[in-house]
Amino acid sequence: MASIGKKDLAAKVAEATGLSKTASESAINSITQIITNELSQGNEVALVGFGSFSTIQKAAREGRNPSTGEKIQIKASTAAKFKPGKALKEAVNK
């Protein structure tokens, strides 16, 4: 299974849209920054057909240090969550 990075993604966007690679990379950077900003403010970002980005609250809990087995307290935190949309699910599960 191969993976692509931001530069490769920008090249594919440039090819698909006719934009320059620089403009495509700038657009990708803008999109990721906007999604990040919205999530940091507690907002959800929905891209119909692709999926939605949201945040979830993780409660504080007790864990274990894997190297020593010692009990540790893990602080409460907020995490980003992605839920794929119907079209994405169908495309992946051909």
VMD Tcl script that draws the C-alpha trace (Angstrom):
set ca {
  {0.00 0.00 0.00}
  {1.46 3.34 -1.04}
  {0.97 6.68 0.63}
  {1.29 10.16 -0.80}
  {2.55 13.29 0.88}
  {1.46 16.90 0.58}
  {3.71 17.59 -2.43}
  {2.31 14.56 -4.29}
  {-1.24 15.58 -3.38}
  {-0.56 19.12 -4.60}
  {0.77 17.73 -7.89}
  {-2.40 15.66 -8.36}
  {-4.61 18.67 -7.54}
  {-2.62 20.78 -10.01}
  {-3.07 18.16 -12.71}
  {-6.80 17.83 -12.03}
  {-7.53 21.56 -11.84}
  {-4.97 23.20 -14.09}
  {-3.61 25.23 -11.16}
  {0.12 25.48 -10.60}
  {1.71 23.13 -8.07}
  {2.47 26.14 -5.87}
  {-1.15 27.34 -5.98}
  {-2.39 23.81 -5.29}
  {-0.08 23.41 -2.29}
  {-1.18 26.83 -1.01}
  {-4.84 25.78 -1.31}
  {-4.16 22.53 0.57}
  {-2.32 24.45 3.30}
  {-5.24 26.88 3.57}
  {-7.80 24.09 3.83}
  {-5.88 22.25 6.55}
  {-5.34 25.49 8.48}
  {-9.03 26.41 8.28}
  {-10.07 22.93 9.46}
  {-7.54 23.15 12.31}
  {-8.79 26.60 13.35}
  {-12.44 25.52 13.28}
  {-11.75 22.38 15.33}
  {-9.73 24.38 17.87}
  {-12.81 26.60 18.35}
  {-15.01 23.53 18.93}
  {-16.71 23.69 15.53}
  {-17.39 20.78 13.20}
  {-16.33 20.85 9.53}
  {-18.48 18.80 7.14}
  {-17.49 18.10 3.54}
  {-20.58 16.48 2.03}
  {-19.74 13.15 0.42}
  {-16.25 13.08 1.90}
  {-16.75 13.22 5.66}
  {-16.79 15.39 8.73}
  {-14.16 16.54 11.18}
  {-15.09 17.10 14.82}
  {-13.60 16.95 18.28}
  {-14.23 14.55 21.13}
  {-13.50 14.89 24.83}
  {-11.42 12.13 26.40}
  {-11.84 11.77 30.14}
  {-8.89 11.50 32.51}
  {-8.00 7.90 33.19}
  {-5.45 5.66 34.79}
  {-2.89 3.98 32.56}
  {0.34 2.07 32.89}
  {3.87 2.95 31.88}
  {4.63 0.21 29.32}
  {8.29 -0.10 30.29}
  {7.85 -0.24 34.08}
  {4.23 -1.26 34.56}
  {3.86 1.65 37.01}
  {0.38 3.21 37.24}
  {0.15 6.73 35.81}
  {-2.61 9.33 35.50}
  {-3.48 10.31 31.94}
  {-4.95 13.82 31.75}
  {-8.27 14.63 30.12}
  {-7.82 15.83 26.56}
  {-9.57 16.88 23.38}
  {-8.92 14.86 20.22}
  {-9.73 15.38 16.56}
  {-12.09 12.86 14.97}
  {-12.89 12.11 11.32}
  {-16.06 10.36 10.24}
  {-16.05 9.32 6.58}
  {-19.08 10.20 4.47}
  {-21.21 7.74 2.52}
  {-19.53 8.39 -0.86}
  {-16.05 7.90 0.64}
  {-17.12 4.68 2.40}
  {-18.57 3.34 -0.83}
  {-15.47 4.27 -2.85}
  {-13.17 2.54 -0.37}
  {-15.36 -0.57 0.00}
  {-15.74 -1.41 -3.68}
}
mol new
graphics top color blue
foreach p $ca { graphics top sphere $p radius 0.5 }
foreach p [lrange $ca 0 end-1] q [lrange $ca 1 end] { graphics top cylinder $p $q radius 0.2 }
display resetview
